[in-house]
């Protein structure tokens, strides 16, 4: 019997690895599409022999995307950036790239497309990141109306940047700076996000649905930073950074290699990032979201 094929753009990343492993266990042959050749040996360990393969296919490359998608029954687009880098602008990745994947998936006869956006994606947002995510959703919907869109809140996990980044900072800093101290987030475990995608991919048809994935706890950034410092074994006093100072720091740091902080990210840090009332959630997929304390220990 011929196995179904799934193509996962951005599948070698933090969220992608969880998704790819679950797809392999669900019986898919998985193509992990990325800008460069990924660690093939590591990816192969996520499935049986020959089940998980790495392909070079940036979502900015039309021809490579065609080859990566051809023959797939499922396509998942996880690609996103937090700050522009050269030709990789918000428009190129979140809008044009997303539209390209959707258009080619529709043309290839793909049965299901899952597009991962972001909680807080809004056309009227002050943040260029959030506006580009909203525009990308619109473009995906136009190209393939039956696509399912997922908007996750802050995603956490043992192997992810969060909460490890805050924990590393606490190890070296005597006082922890907190940006957007009162802004509310709904941290969601990467395993729950991946499980949600598998339910959408393999369950009843949910054409055109939009899901918002959040965890069971709504926490302020102050609470999150304090928790992460304790989790890392280095509890620290907190310093609430005034918004004007955060903006100045973003203005400087966005011009340095790595772009540790940008003014656009500062704008995001002062907007609540929680699931909207009445939204489709993980609960509707039969998944009870896991709290940070239970998953991270």
HELIX and SHEET records of a PDB file:
HELIX    1   1 UNK A   14  UNK A   25  1                                  12    
HELIX    2   2 UNK A   40  UNK A   44  1                                   5    
HELIX    3   3 UNK A   62  UNK A   69  1                                   8    
HELIX    4   4 UNK A   90  UNK A   90  1                                   1    
HELIX    5   5 UNK A   91  UNK A   97  3                                   7    
HELIX    6   6 UNK A   98  UNK A  108  1                                  11    
HELIX    7   7 UNK A  128  UNK A  143  1                                  16    
HELIX    8   8 UNK A  161  UNK A  172  1                                  12    
HELIX    9   9 UNK A  190  UNK A  202  1                                  13    
HELIX   10  10 UNK A  221  UNK A  231  1                                  11    
HELIX   11  11 UNK A  243  UNK A  253  1                                  11    
HELIX   12  12 UNK A  263  UNK A  268  1                                   6    
HELIX   13  13 UNK A  282  UNK A  285  5                                   4    
HELIX   14  14 UNK A  292  UNK A  296  1                                   5    
SHEET    1   A 7 UNK A  52  UNK A  56  0                                        
SHEET    2   A 7 UNK A  29  UNK A  34  1                                        
SHEET    3   A 7 UNK A   5  UNK A   9  1                                        
SHEET    4   A 7 UNK A  74  UNK A  77  1                                        
SHEET    5   A 7 UNK A 112  UNK A 116  1                                        
SHEET    6   A 7 UNK A 148  UNK A 152  1                                        
SHEET    7   A 7 UNK A 210  UNK A 213  1                                        
SHEET    1   B 2 UNK A 155  UNK A 156  0                                        
SHEET    2   B 2 UNK A 188  UNK A 189  1                                        
SHEET    1   C 2 UNK A 175  UNK A 178  0                                        
SHEET    2   C 2 UNK A 237  UNK A 240  1                                        
SHEET    1   D 2 UNK A 184  UNK A 185  0                                        
SHEET    2   D 2 UNK A 219  UNK A 220 -1                                        
END                                                                             
